[in-house]
Amino acid sequence: MPPVLLVTNHAPADRVPAFAALHAREGIELALFGGARRHGGAEAGALPVPHRRVTQREVHALAAGGRYRAVVAGLAGRVAPLAALAGARRARVPFVLWTGLWAHPLTPAHAASYLPTLALYASANAIATYGPHVSRYVAARGARRVHVAPQAVDPAVWVDPPPSPRREREFQVLFVGRPAPEKGAHVLRAAWPDAIVLGDPPVPAQEVRNFLDGSDVLVVPSLRTRTFREPWGLIVNEAMHRGVPVIASDQVGAAAGGLVRHERNGLVVEAGRVDALRDAIARLRDDAALRARLAENARRDVAPYTPAAWAEGISAALADAGAARGGC
């Protein structure tokens, strides 16, 4: 049976188990067009999935070439998403959109892409999203046959290894993220100057895991800006797998999408509110029983967010589009 073409910019290490799980289910080939990196971890080395490096302009001919039974593409790239759709239409095979967008950026360049993005939502034979928050967003803009492919991290790095805690504070508050204003590290510094801030330069996954194992809380204080709204925040999954409660702003996709649940496995605060963030951190510092309860629930609630579950979500979208393995 012909494989499925999956068009994306990069294959970061945390995505590889998910891509491998989808390949085992459906048979895929990755088309990686590279470009600027804004999200995701370090690029993987050897990939256990058939793949090729392409330019964005080569995506159309590849998708149109008649070698694939369906085309899946994300929204990354100026040309690649529309080229993938056009190629799928030329080949007369289903097109599935994979997206984490739950707000369209408000720059002049992105304004020009708004109508083409709406066309992608309406034209896709099915859509796979990062979570329910994205599903609601695209459904309100004409999408149909919408399925959730839950965000997942590599179990070999974040679930299985024994703890090797790195503790540098009596009560350790941790932030991990890019040194960009939308990530909100400045809000955390104003609320809790003693917090540990990692990410500039980037820190290896094993070191992040050790810091998580030594921390009492992870803070993800992302802000909404004209160019950014946190699609998910995989550091949330990583922390919860390690049994670390999360304080997230309401602009974090993992909170809006239902993984971080206020008072159950973490706390959710209004983005940009220094006082609210300070109060939430102080509350966890002063209440060890609450921290323990949130940590226990965090491990339990993140457990279903696996690479296999992501692959199952993409498979459901392919099936809805009439392109599941064995069903076409």
Beta strands, then each sheet from edge to edge (+ up, - down):
strand 1: 4-8
strand 2: 28-32
strand 3: 51-53
strand 4: 70-73
strand 5: 95-99
strand 6: 126-129
strand 7: 146-148
strand 8: 173-176
strand 9: 196-198
strand 10: 217-220
strand 11: 246-249
strand 12: 266-269
sheet 1: 3+ 2+ 1+ 4+ 5+ 6+ 7+
sheet 2: 9+ 8+ 10+ 11+ 12+
end
